[in-house]
């Protein structure tokens, strides 16, 4: 299951932020998963998830966000890639 969010879109969404060398796709995957389980994320990541259509104004995961999280889950199941280094 592939997401329809490209690496270019992710790079543009994170432009001007300071997440160090973090894998931005991985941060989004974890952020959506946190929202799905009732946890909160930092303000910047929350705004990026909203801008990309992964969450709503009320911080609920959208259908797109749920598909994005499921894609990450299936990637992990297929490859055993826990830390995102194999992407």
HELIX and SHEET records of a PDB file:
HELIX    1   1 UNK A    7  UNK A   14  1                                   8    
HELIX    2   2 UNK A   24  UNK A   36  1                                  13    
HELIX    3   3 UNK A   43  UNK A   51  1                                   9    
HELIX    4   4 UNK A   63  UNK A   79  1                                  17    
END                                                                             
